[in-house]
Amino acid sequence: MPKYYEDKEEDGRACGGVREDLRQCLLESPCVLQENKSPKQCLREGHCRSLQMTFFACKRSMVSVRGVFVAR
């Protein structure tokens, strides 16, 4: 369950709470703890996929449509 709304320090970065939850999920996953793989490798293998997608959606929502220009 996401913990980004619970007592956490503000890091000031966009989507910081979800980023921290993704980090914790990876560090506490059996892939890291039991198989001794790196968090990056476990992320590539599909661990914590829902938090990864949430983080991606959060970061994507930060992009403003007004900043994108179409050349004609």
Phi and psi in radians as a Rosetta constraint file:
Dihedral C 1 N 2 CA 2 C 2 CIRCULARHARMONIC -1.047 0.35
Dihedral N 2 CA 2 C 2 N 3 CIRCULARHARMONIC 2.475 0.35
Dihedral C 2 N 3 CA 3 C 3 CIRCULARHARMONIC -2.060 0.35
Dihedral N 3 CA 3 C 3 N 4 CIRCULARHARMONIC 0.183 0.35
Dihedral C 3 N 4 CA 4 C 4 CIRCULARHARMONIC -1.098 0.35
Dihedral N 4 CA 4 C 4 N 5 CIRCULARHARMONIC -0.338 0.35
Dihedral C 4 N 5 CA 5 C 5 CIRCULARHARMONIC -1.605 0.35
Dihedral N 5 CA 5 C 5 N 6 CIRCULARHARMONIC -0.143 0.35
Dihedral C 5 N 6 CA 6 C 6 CIRCULARHARMONIC -1.502 0.35
Dihedral N 6 CA 6 C 6 N 7 CIRCULARHARMONIC 3.114 0.35
Dihedral C 6 N 7 CA 7 C 7 CIRCULARHARMONIC -0.964 0.35
Dihedral N 7 CA 7 C 7 N 8 CIRCULARHARMONIC 1.636 0.35
Dihedral C 7 N 8 CA 8 C 8 CIRCULARHARMONIC -2.304 0.35
Dihedral N 8 CA 8 C 8 N 9 CIRCULARHARMONIC 2.644 0.35
Dihedral C 8 N 9 CA 9 C 9 CIRCULARHARMONIC -1.249 0.35
Dihedral N 9 CA 9 C 9 N 10 CIRCULARHARMONIC 2.537 0.35
Dihedral C 9 N 10 CA 10 C 10 CIRCULARHARMONIC -1.386 0.35
Dihedral N 10 CA 10 C 10 N 11 CIRCULARHARMONIC 2.162 0.35
Dihedral C 10 N 11 CA 11 C 11 CIRCULARHARMONIC -1.720 0.35
Dihedral N 11 CA 11 C 11 N 12 CIRCULARHARMONIC -0.139 0.35
Dihedral C 11 N 12 CA 12 C 12 CIRCULARHARMONIC 1.364 0.35
Dihedral N 12 CA 12 C 12 N 13 CIRCULARHARMONIC -0.069 0.35
Dihedral C 12 N 13 CA 13 C 13 CIRCULARHARMONIC -1.601 0.35
Dihedral N 13 CA 13 C 13 N 14 CIRCULARHARMONIC 2.697 0.35
Dihedral C 13 N 14 CA 14 C 14 CIRCULARHARMONIC -1.084 0.35
Dihedral N 14 CA 14 C 14 N 15 CIRCULARHARMONIC 2.345 0.35
Dihedral C 14 N 15 CA 15 C 15 CIRCULARHARMONIC 1.074 0.35
Dihedral N 15 CA 15 C 15 N 16 CIRCULARHARMONIC 0.518 0.35
Dihedral C 15 N 16 CA 16 C 16 CIRCULARHARMONIC -1.072 0.35
Dihedral N 16 CA 16 C 16 N 17 CIRCULARHARMONIC -0.646 0.35
Dihedral C 16 N 17 CA 17 C 17 CIRCULARHARMONIC -1.155 0.35
Dihedral N 17 CA 17 C 17 N 18 CIRCULARHARMONIC -0.770 0.35
Dihedral C 17 N 18 CA 18 C 18 CIRCULARHARMONIC -1.184 0.35
Dihedral N 18 CA 18 C 18 N 19 CIRCULARHARMONIC -0.652 0.35
Dihedral C 18 N 19 CA 19 C 19 CIRCULARHARMONIC -1.038 0.35
Dihedral N 19 CA 19 C 19 N 20 CIRCULARHARMONIC -0.781 0.35
Dihedral C 19 N 20 CA 20 C 20 CIRCULARHARMONIC -1.140 0.35
Dihedral N 20 CA 20 C 20 N 21 CIRCULARHARMONIC -0.701 0.35
Dihedral C 20 N 21 CA 21 C 21 CIRCULARHARMONIC -1.121 0.35
Dihedral N 21 CA 21 C 21 N 22 CIRCULARHARMONIC -0.705 0.35
Dihedral C 21 N 22 CA 22 C 22 CIRCULARHARMONIC -1.111 0.35
Dihedral N 22 CA 22 C 22 N 23 CIRCULARHARMONIC -0.755 0.35
Dihedral C 22 N 23 CA 23 C 23 CIRCULARHARMONIC -1.040 0.35
Dihedral N 23 CA 23 C 23 N 24 CIRCULARHARMONIC -0.837 0.35
Dihedral C 23 N 24 CA 24 C 24 CIRCULARHARMONIC -1.121 0.35
Dihedral N 24 CA 24 C 24 N 25 CIRCULARHARMONIC -0.718 0.35
Dihedral C 24 N 25 CA 25 C 25 CIRCULARHARMONIC -1.022 0.35
Dihedral N 25 CA 25 C 25 N 26 CIRCULARHARMONIC -0.790 0.35
Dihedral C 25 N 26 CA 26 C 26 CIRCULARHARMONIC -1.166 0.35
Dihedral N 26 CA 26 C 26 N 27 CIRCULARHARMONIC -0.746 0.35
Dihedral C 26 N 27 CA 27 C 27 CIRCULARHARMONIC -1.174 0.35
Dihedral N 27 CA 27 C 27 N 28 CIRCULARHARMONIC -0.470 0.35
Dihedral C 27 N 28 CA 28 C 28 CIRCULARHARMONIC -1.701 0.35
Dihedral N 28 CA 28 C 28 N 29 CIRCULARHARMONIC 0.046 0.35
Dihedral C 28 N 29 CA 29 C 29 CIRCULARHARMONIC -1.336 0.35
Dihedral N 29 CA 29 C 29 N 30 CIRCULARHARMONIC 2.628 0.35
Dihedral C 29 N 30 CA 30 C 30 CIRCULARHARMONIC -1.046 0.35
Dihedral N 30 CA 30 C 30 N 31 CIRCULARHARMONIC -0.488 0.35
Dihedral C 30 N 31 CA 31 C 31 CIRCULARHARMONIC -1.023 0.35
Dihedral N 31 CA 31 C 31 N 32 CIRCULARHARMONIC -0.751 0.35
Dihedral C 31 N 32 CA 32 C 32 CIRCULARHARMONIC -1.424 0.35
Dihedral N 32 CA 32 C 32 N 33 CIRCULARHARMONIC -0.830 0.35
Dihedral C 32 N 33 CA 33 C 33 CIRCULARHARMONIC -1.248 0.35
Dihedral N 33 CA 33 C 33 N 34 CIRCULARHARMONIC -0.739 0.35
Dihedral C 33 N 34 CA 34 C 34 CIRCULARHARMONIC -1.724 0.35
Dihedral N 34 CA 34 C 34 N 35 CIRCULARHARMONIC -0.622 0.35
Dihedral C 34 N 35 CA 35 C 35 CIRCULARHARMONIC -1.645 0.35
Dihedral N 35 CA 35 C 35 N 36 CIRCULARHARMONIC -0.091 0.35
Dihedral C 35 N 36 CA 36 C 36 CIRCULARHARMONIC 0.972 0.35
Dihedral N 36 CA 36 C 36 N 37 CIRCULARHARMONIC 0.641 0.35
Dihedral C 36 N 37 CA 37 C 37 CIRCULARHARMONIC -1.627 0.35
Dihedral N 37 CA 37 C 37 N 38 CIRCULARHARMONIC 2.839 0.35
Dihedral C 37 N 38 CA 38 C 38 CIRCULARHARMONIC -1.323 0.35
Dihedral N 38 CA 38 C 38 N 39 CIRCULARHARMONIC 2.657 0.35
Dihedral C 38 N 39 CA 39 C 39 CIRCULARHARMONIC -0.996 0.35
Dihedral N 39 CA 39 C 39 N 40 CIRCULARHARMONIC -0.639 0.35
Dihedral C 39 N 40 CA 40 C 40 CIRCULARHARMONIC -1.092 0.35
Dihedral N 40 CA 40 C 40 N 41 CIRCULARHARMONIC -0.744 0.35
Dihedral C 40 N 41 CA 41 C 41 CIRCULARHARMONIC -1.161 0.35
Dihedral N 41 CA 41 C 41 N 42 CIRCULARHARMONIC -0.699 0.35
Dihedral C 41 N 42 CA 42 C 42 CIRCULARHARMONIC -1.152 0.35
Dihedral N 42 CA 42 C 42 N 43 CIRCULARHARMONIC -0.642 0.35
Dihedral C 42 N 43 CA 43 C 43 CIRCULARHARMONIC -1.108 0.35
Dihedral N 43 CA 43 C 43 N 44 CIRCULARHARMONIC -0.719 0.35
Dihedral C 43 N 44 CA 44 C 44 CIRCULARHARMONIC -1.123 0.35
Dihedral N 44 CA 44 C 44 N 45 CIRCULARHARMONIC -0.544 0.35
Dihedral C 44 N 45 CA 45 C 45 CIRCULARHARMONIC -1.407 0.35
Dihedral N 45 CA 45 C 45 N 46 CIRCULARHARMONIC -0.091 0.35
Dihedral C 45 N 46 CA 46 C 46 CIRCULARHARMONIC 1.808 0.35
Dihedral N 46 CA 46 C 46 N 47 CIRCULARHARMONIC 0.136 0.35
Dihedral C 46 N 47 CA 47 C 47 CIRCULARHARMONIC -1.281 0.35
Dihedral N 47 CA 47 C 47 N 48 CIRCULARHARMONIC 2.531 0.35
Dihedral C 47 N 48 CA 48 C 48 CIRCULARHARMONIC 1.018 0.35
Dihedral N 48 CA 48 C 48 N 49 CIRCULARHARMONIC 0.628 0.35
Dihedral C 48 N 49 CA 49 C 49 CIRCULARHARMONIC -1.054 0.35
Dihedral N 49 CA 49 C 49 N 50 CIRCULARHARMONIC -0.686 0.35
Dihedral C 49 N 50 CA 50 C 50 CIRCULARHARMONIC -1.139 0.35
Dihedral N 50 CA 50 C 50 N 51 CIRCULARHARMONIC -0.700 0.35
Dihedral C 50 N 51 CA 51 C 51 CIRCULARHARMONIC -1.222 0.35
Dihedral N 51 CA 51 C 51 N 52 CIRCULARHARMONIC -0.588 0.35
Dihedral C 51 N 52 CA 52 C 52 CIRCULARHARMONIC -1.119 0.35
Dihedral N 52 CA 52 C 52 N 53 CIRCULARHARMONIC -0.740 0.35
Dihedral C 52 N 53 CA 53 C 53 CIRCULARHARMONIC -1.199 0.35
Dihedral N 53 CA 53 C 53 N 54 CIRCULARHARMONIC -0.654 0.35
Dihedral C 53 N 54 CA 54 C 54 CIRCULARHARMONIC -1.108 0.35
Dihedral N 54 CA 54 C 54 N 55 CIRCULARHARMONIC -0.753 0.35
Dihedral C 54 N 55 CA 55 C 55 CIRCULARHARMONIC -1.111 0.35
Dihedral N 55 CA 55 C 55 N 56 CIRCULARHARMONIC -0.752 0.35
Dihedral C 55 N 56 CA 56 C 56 CIRCULARHARMONIC -1.070 0.35
Dihedral N 56 CA 56 C 56 N 57 CIRCULARHARMONIC -0.777 0.35
Dihedral C 56 N 57 CA 57 C 57 CIRCULARHARMONIC -1.109 0.35
Dihedral N 57 CA 57 C 57 N 58 CIRCULARHARMONIC -0.676 0.35
Dihedral C 57 N 58 CA 58 C 58 CIRCULARHARMONIC -1.116 0.35
Dihedral N 58 CA 58 C 58 N 59 CIRCULARHARMONIC -0.834 0.35
Dihedral C 58 N 59 CA 59 C 59 CIRCULARHARMONIC -1.115 0.35
Dihedral N 59 CA 59 C 59 N 60 CIRCULARHARMONIC -0.686 0.35
Dihedral C 59 N 60 CA 60 C 60 CIRCULARHARMONIC -1.146 0.35
Dihedral N 60 CA 60 C 60 N 61 CIRCULARHARMONIC -0.592 0.35
Dihedral C 60 N 61 CA 61 C 61 CIRCULARHARMONIC -1.212 0.35
Dihedral N 61 CA 61 C 61 N 62 CIRCULARHARMONIC -0.275 0.35
Dihedral C 61 N 62 CA 62 C 62 CIRCULARHARMONIC -1.353 0.35
Dihedral N 62 CA 62 C 62 N 63 CIRCULARHARMONIC -0.307 0.35
Dihedral C 62 N 63 CA 63 C 63 CIRCULARHARMONIC -1.367 0.35
Dihedral N 63 CA 63 C 63 N 64 CIRCULARHARMONIC 2.239 0.35
Dihedral C 63 N 64 CA 64 C 64 CIRCULARHARMONIC -1.547 0.35
Dihedral N 64 CA 64 C 64 N 65 CIRCULARHARMONIC 2.328 0.35
Dihedral C 64 N 65 CA 65 C 65 CIRCULARHARMONIC -1.151 0.35
Dihedral N 65 CA 65 C 65 N 66 CIRCULARHARMONIC -0.517 0.35
Dihedral C 65 N 66 CA 66 C 66 CIRCULARHARMONIC -1.143 0.35
Dihedral N 66 CA 66 C 66 N 67 CIRCULARHARMONIC -0.372 0.35
Dihedral C 66 N 67 CA 67 C 67 CIRCULARHARMONIC -1.447 0.35
Dihedral N 67 CA 67 C 67 N 68 CIRCULARHARMONIC -0.109 0.35
Dihedral C 67 N 68 CA 68 C 68 CIRCULARHARMONIC -1.767 0.35
Dihedral N 68 CA 68 C 68 N 69 CIRCULARHARMONIC 2.181 0.35
Dihedral C 68 N 69 CA 69 C 69 CIRCULARHARMONIC -1.964 0.35
Dihedral N 69 CA 69 C 69 N 70 CIRCULARHARMONIC 2.452 0.35
Dihedral C 69 N 70 CA 70 C 70 CIRCULARHARMONIC -1.837 0.35
Dihedral N 70 CA 70 C 70 N 71 CIRCULARHARMONIC 2.179 0.35
Dihedral C 70 N 71 CA 71 C 71 CIRCULARHARMONIC -1.365 0.35
Dihedral N 71 CA 71 C 71 N 72 CIRCULARHARMONIC 2.347 0.35
